[in-house]
Amino acid sequence: MKKYIAVFLMFFSILSDLIADDAFLGTRGGNVFPIIRNETIRMVKEEIRIVMDYDSCKVCCKFWFQNLGSKQENVLTGFPDYFKNMTQHSRVLRNFTCTVNSVKTKVDKMTQVNQYNADAAPEATEYNIWYCWTTHFEPNETVLIENTYVGEWGGAAEGTCSFEYLIGTAQTWNGTIGSGKVIFDHSKVASNLFVDTARYSDFPLRAGMGRAVYKDSTVYRFSDYLPKWNETLELDFMCFWKNPYGKTDQNLVEYPFKYRYDWRDKYLSKQTLRLMRNEIYARHGYIFKDPELQNYFMKQGWYKPDKTFDEQQINNFENSFISYLKDIEKK
């Protein structure tokens, strides 16, 4: 028996190393969560804005909760931070804040919440670290909880950078989420041309959830929605500015999208590929001699022409990406 256990543990050790080499989770913050499952308080609305930057993402969360009961409620409330198991783990949140009805609230950082509360929801044990506080509800009162934090990009084995928002813990309140939206604002980093939409057909949304891809953002909207436990909303990018595997430029042998994205030349026009390639320069303020390109980028709200532009501003990974797009154009 000991022999089988040893082999089992060795297998998971190897699997962990493989996953660590090919992919890693970023942060996985999410919904406010009652440590002890609550059937009286309902999440009537949530609004999430994820502002993406080149090195991290800032997340601003607003949750409206209503006490549907006739008694006062004091709810030990948590926000999941750190997730870890044998094959994957997420990164910790940074600069976490909490306000309740616009009043800054003291937050305790807890580990293994079931040790503190015998009645904690079983799912709570899946998270290693929690930010916790007590929220007071008067009968029929609606309370606004606001949380902010800074999260890290993750990397996918397919060669994309990704960021996740955990919506699933909302099922531990009363009934469905009344309404909500989650906005991935990527205006600072890239246009929608770089959003990986291929996976959308492989992973269709559940009933009650909708998704729209705009020029500078991707928005999920939902109403009367009951998410599954650990359900996440995610945005995946062909991130031209950094290696999705988290390695340095010196470790980059060939562009990692090569094997995953050969399908792109089947539906992206040559003109679209040209715009993608030149957007990398435009993000650095390059002024184009081609009037068509210059007019196109002048219409983009993020574009800031820079007369001092230097080719040295384009890093090794960006140059690799540009070469990759040129190769597809040639096909």
C-alpha positions as CSV (number, residue, x, y, z in Angstrom):
1,M,0.0,0.0,0.0
2,K,2.8,2.4,0.9
3,K,4.3,1.7,-2.5
4,Y,1.1,2.8,-4.3
5,I,0.9,6.0,-2.1
6,A,4.5,6.8,-3.0
7,V,3.8,6.4,-6.7
8,F,0.6,8.5,-6.4
9,L,2.5,11.4,-4.7
10,M,5.3,11.2,-7.2
11,F,2.7,11.5,-10.1
12,F,1.2,14.6,-8.6
13,S,4.6,16.1,-8.0
14,I,5.5,15.6,-11.6
15,L,2.1,16.9,-12.7
16,S,2.6,20.0,-10.5
17,D,6.0,20.7,-12.1
18,L,4.6,20.3,-15.6
19,I,1.8,22.8,-14.9
20,A,4.2,25.2,-13.2
21,D,6.3,25.2,-16.4
22,D,3.3,25.6,-18.9
23,A,0.8,27.7,-16.9
24,F,0.2,29.5,-13.7
25,L,-2.8,31.1,-12.1
26,G,-2.9,34.8,-11.4
27,T,-5.0,36.1,-8.5
28,R,-8.5,34.8,-8.1
29,G,-10.5,37.3,-6.0
30,G,-14.2,37.2,-6.2
31,N,-17.6,37.6,-4.5
32,V,-18.1,38.6,-0.9
33,F,-18.9,35.3,1.0
34,P,-20.8,34.6,4.2
35,I,-18.5,32.3,6.2
36,I,-21.6,30.7,7.7
37,R,-24.0,30.1,4.9
38,N,-26.9,32.7,5.0
39,E,-30.4,32.2,3.8
40,T,-31.7,35.6,4.9
41,I,-29.4,38.0,3.1
42,R,-29.6,38.3,-0.7
43,M,-27.1,39.8,-3.1
44,V,-29.4,42.0,-5.1
45,K,-26.7,43.6,-7.3
46,E,-23.0,43.5,-8.1
47,E,-20.8,45.7,-10.3
48,I,-17.2,44.8,-10.9
49,R,-14.6,46.8,-12.9
50,I,-11.3,45.2,-13.7
51,V,-8.8,47.8,-15.0
52,M,-6.0,46.0,-16.8
53,D,-2.4,47.2,-16.9
54,Y,0.7,45.7,-18.3
55,D,2.0,44.3,-15.0
56,S,-1.2,43.9,-12.9
57,C,-4.9,44.6,-12.7
58,K,-6.9,46.7,-10.3
59,V,-10.3,45.4,-9.3
60,C,-13.1,47.5,-7.9
61,C,-16.1,45.6,-6.5
62,K,-19.5,46.9,-5.4
63,F,-22.0,44.5,-3.8
64,W,-25.5,45.4,-2.7
65,F,-27.1,43.1,-0.1
66,Q,-30.6,43.2,1.3
67,N,-31.8,41.7,4.5
68,L,-35.0,39.9,3.6
69,G,-35.8,38.9,7.2
70,S,-37.6,40.7,10.1
71,K,-34.6,40.5,12.4
72,Q,-31.2,42.2,12.7
73,E,-28.4,40.1,11.2
74,N,-24.7,40.2,12.0
75,V,-22.9,38.3,9.3
76,L,-19.3,37.2,9.4
77,T,-18.3,38.1,5.9
78,G,-15.3,37.0,3.9
79,F,-13.5,37.7,0.7
80,P,-11.5,34.7,-0.7
81,D,-7.8,35.4,-1.4
82,Y,-5.5,32.5,-1.8
83,F,-6.4,29.2,-3.4
84,K,-4.0,26.2,-3.4
85,N,-4.2,22.5,-4.0
86,M,-1.9,19.8,-5.2
87,T,-1.8,20.9,-8.9
88,Q,-2.3,24.6,-8.9
89,H,-2.4,27.7,-6.7
90,S,-3.4,31.3,-7.2
91,R,-1.4,34.4,-6.2
92,V,-2.3,36.5,-3.2
93,L,-4.2,39.7,-3.5
94,R,-2.5,43.0,-2.8
95,N,-3.7,46.3,-1.3
96,F,-7.1,44.9,-0.3
97,T,-9.6,47.5,1.1
98,C,-13.2,47.3,2.4
99,T,-15.9,49.8,3.0
100,V,-19.4,49.2,4.3
101,N,-22.0,51.9,3.4
102,S,-19.0,54.2,2.5
103,V,-17.3,53.7,5.9
104,K,-13.9,52.1,5.9
105,T,-14.0,48.8,7.8
106,K,-11.4,46.9,9.7
107,V,-10.5,43.6,8.1
108,D,-8.9,40.6,9.7
109,K,-6.8,38.2,7.6
110,M,-7.8,34.6,8.5
111,T,-6.5,31.2,7.5
112,Q,-8.6,28.1,7.5
113,V,-11.9,29.8,8.5
114,N,-13.4,26.4,9.5
115,Q,-11.0,26.4,12.4
116,Y,-12.7,29.5,13.8
117,N,-16.2,28.6,12.9
118,A,-17.6,25.1,13.1
119,D,-20.6,26.1,11.0
120,A,-18.5,27.5,8.1
121,A,-19.7,26.5,4.7
122,P,-17.7,23.4,3.5
123,E,-16.6,25.2,0.4
124,A,-14.7,27.8,2.5
125,T,-12.0,25.2,3.3
126,E,-10.9,25.4,-0.4
127,Y,-9.3,28.8,0.2
128,N,-6.2,29.2,2.4
129,I,-6.5,32.9,3.2
130,W,-9.6,35.1,3.8
131,Y,-10.2,38.8,4.4
132,C,-13.0,38.8,7.0
133,W,-15.2,41.4,8.8
134,T,-18.7,41.5,10.3
135,T,-21.5,43.2,8.4
136,H,-24.6,44.5,10.3
137,F,-28.0,44.4,8.7
138,E,-31.2,46.0,10.0
139,P,-34.5,44.4,9.0
140,N,-35.1,45.0,5.2
141,E,-32.0,47.1,5.0
142,T,-29.9,47.2,1.9
143,V,-26.1,47.5,2.5
144,L,-23.4,48.4,0.1
145,I,-20.0,46.6,0.4
146,E,-17.1,47.9,-1.7
147,N,-13.8,46.0,-2.0
148,T,-10.7,46.9,-4.0
149,Y,-7.5,45.0,-4.6
150,V,-4.7,44.6,-7.0
151,G,-4.3,41.2,-8.8
152,E,-1.6,39.5,-10.9
153,W,-1.9,38.2,-14.5
154,G,-1.9,34.4,-14.9
155,G,-0.4,32.5,-17.8
156,A,-2.1,29.7,-19.8
157,A,-0.5,26.7,-21.5
158,E,-2.1,27.9,-24.7
159,G,0.2,30.9,-24.7
160,T,-2.1,33.6,-23.4
161,C,-2.1,35.9,-20.4
162,S,-5.4,35.6,-18.4
163,F,-7.2,37.2,-15.5
164,E,-10.1,35.6,-13.6
165,Y,-12.9,36.9,-11.5
166,L,-14.5,34.3,-9.1
167,I,-18.3,34.7,-9.2
168,G,-19.3,31.3,-7.8
169,T,-19.1,32.1,-4.0
170,A,-22.3,34.2,-4.5
171,Q,-24.3,31.1,-4.3
172,T,-23.8,31.0,-0.5
173,W,-26.3,33.9,-0.1
174,N,-30.1,33.7,-0.4
175,G,-31.3,32.7,-3.9
176,T,-29.9,34.1,-7.1
177,I,-27.8,37.3,-7.8
178,G,-30.5,39.9,-8.7
179,S,-28.4,41.6,-11.4
180,G,-24.8,42.4,-12.2
181,K,-22.0,43.1,-14.6
182,V,-18.3,42.4,-14.7
183,I,-16.3,44.7,-16.9
184,F,-12.8,43.8,-18.1
185,D,-11.4,47.2,-19.1
186,H,-8.3,46.5,-21.3
187,S,-8.1,50.0,-22.9
188,K,-4.7,50.6,-21.3
189,V,-3.0,47.5,-22.7
190,A,-4.6,46.4,-26.0
191,S,-7.6,46.5,-28.3
192,N,-10.1,43.7,-28.7
193,L,-8.1,42.5,-31.7
194,F,-5.8,40.7,-29.1
195,V,-8.6,39.1,-27.0
196,D,-8.6,35.4,-27.4
197,T,-12.2,34.7,-28.4
198,A,-11.5,31.2,-29.7
199,R,-12.4,29.5,-26.4
200,Y,-15.8,31.1,-26.3
201,S,-17.3,28.5,-28.7
202,D,-15.7,25.7,-26.7
203,F,-17.0,27.0,-23.3
204,P,-20.5,28.5,-23.9
205,L,-22.1,30.7,-21.2
206,R,-24.8,29.3,-19.0
207,A,-28.4,30.6,-19.2
208,G,-28.7,34.0,-17.6
209,M,-25.2,35.1,-18.5
210,G,-24.3,37.3,-21.5
211,R,-21.0,38.6,-22.9
212,A,-20.2,41.4,-25.2
213,V,-16.7,42.2,-26.7
214,Y,-16.2,45.9,-27.3
215,K,-13.2,47.8,-28.7
216,D,-11.6,48.5,-25.3
217,S,-13.5,46.2,-23.0
218,T,-15.3,42.8,-22.5
219,V,-18.4,42.9,-20.4
220,Y,-20.4,40.1,-18.8
221,R,-24.0,40.9,-17.8
222,F,-26.4,38.7,-15.8
223,S,-29.7,38.7,-14.0
224,D,-31.4,36.3,-11.6
225,Y,-28.2,34.3,-11.9
226,L,-27.2,31.4,-9.7
227,P,-23.5,30.6,-10.4
228,K,-21.8,27.2,-9.8
229,W,-19.4,26.9,-7.0
230,N,-15.9,28.1,-8.1
231,E,-17.4,29.4,-11.4
232,T,-15.1,32.1,-12.8
233,L,-15.3,34.7,-15.6
234,E,-12.1,35.1,-17.5
235,L,-10.4,37.2,-20.1
236,D,-7.5,35.7,-22.2
237,F,-5.1,37.9,-24.1
238,M,-2.5,37.5,-26.8
239,C,-0.3,39.6,-24.7
240,F,2.3,41.1,-27.0
241,W,4.0,42.9,-24.1
242,K,5.1,40.0,-21.9
243,N,5.9,36.3,-22.0
244,P,2.7,34.4,-20.9
245,Y,4.8,31.8,-19.2
246,G,6.3,34.3,-16.8
247,K,9.9,33.8,-18.2
248,T,12.4,36.5,-19.2
249,D,13.0,37.5,-22.8
250,Q,16.3,35.7,-22.6
251,N,14.5,32.4,-22.1
252,L,12.3,32.9,-25.1
253,V,13.3,30.6,-27.9
254,E,10.4,31.0,-30.2
255,Y,7.0,32.7,-30.0
256,P,4.8,30.6,-27.7
257,F,1.6,31.2,-29.7
258,K,3.0,29.3,-32.7
259,Y,1.3,26.0,-31.8
260,R,-1.9,27.4,-30.4
261,Y,-2.8,30.1,-32.9
262,D,-2.2,28.7,-36.3
263,W,-6.0,29.0,-36.7
264,R,-5.9,32.8,-36.6
265,D,-4.9,33.1,-40.2
266,K,-8.1,31.2,-41.2
267,Y,-10.4,34.0,-40.1
268,L,-8.3,37.2,-39.6
269,S,-7.9,39.3,-42.7
270,K,-4.5,40.6,-43.7
271,Q,-5.7,44.1,-42.9
272,T,-6.6,43.0,-39.3
273,L,-3.2,41.4,-38.9
274,R,-1.5,44.5,-40.1
275,L,-3.5,46.6,-37.6
276,M,-2.5,44.3,-34.8
277,R,1.2,44.4,-35.7
278,N,1.2,48.2,-35.9
279,E,-0.8,48.6,-32.7
280,I,2.3,47.4,-30.9
281,Y,4.2,50.4,-32.2
282,A,1.2,52.8,-31.7
283,R,1.1,51.8,-28.0
284,H,4.6,53.3,-27.7
285,G,3.5,56.5,-29.5
286,Y,5.0,55.8,-32.9
287,I,4.0,58.3,-35.5
288,F,3.2,56.5,-38.8
289,K,4.3,57.8,-42.2
290,D,1.4,55.9,-43.8
291,P,-1.6,58.3,-43.6
292,E,-4.1,55.5,-43.4
293,L,-2.5,54.0,-40.3
294,Q,-2.0,57.4,-38.7
295,N,-5.6,58.3,-39.2
296,Y,-6.8,55.0,-37.8
297,F,-4.8,55.3,-34.6
298,M,-5.5,59.0,-34.1
299,K,-9.2,57.9,-33.7
300,Q,-8.2,55.6,-30.8
301,G,-8.7,57.2,-27.4
302,W,-5.5,55.7,-26.0
303,Y,-3.1,56.8,-28.8
304,K,-0.6,59.5,-27.8
305,P,1.8,60.4,-30.6
306,D,5.4,60.7,-29.4
307,K,8.0,62.5,-31.5
308,T,10.7,61.1,-29.3
309,F,9.9,57.5,-30.1
310,D,12.9,55.2,-30.3
311,E,13.1,51.6,-31.6
312,Q,14.7,50.7,-28.3
313,Q,11.2,51.1,-26.7
314,I,10.1,47.9,-28.4
315,N,11.2,45.0,-26.2
316,N,12.5,41.6,-27.3
317,F,9.2,39.9,-26.7
318,E,7.2,42.6,-28.7
319,N,9.7,42.2,-31.6
320,S,9.0,38.4,-31.5
321,F,5.3,39.0,-31.6
322,I,5.7,41.4,-34.6
323,S,7.7,38.7,-36.4
324,Y,5.0,36.1,-35.6
325,L,2.2,38.3,-37.1
326,K,4.3,39.0,-40.2
327,D,4.7,35.3,-40.8
328,I,0.9,34.8,-40.7
329,E,0.5,37.8,-43.1
330,K,2.8,36.1,-45.6
331,K,0.7,33.0,-45.6
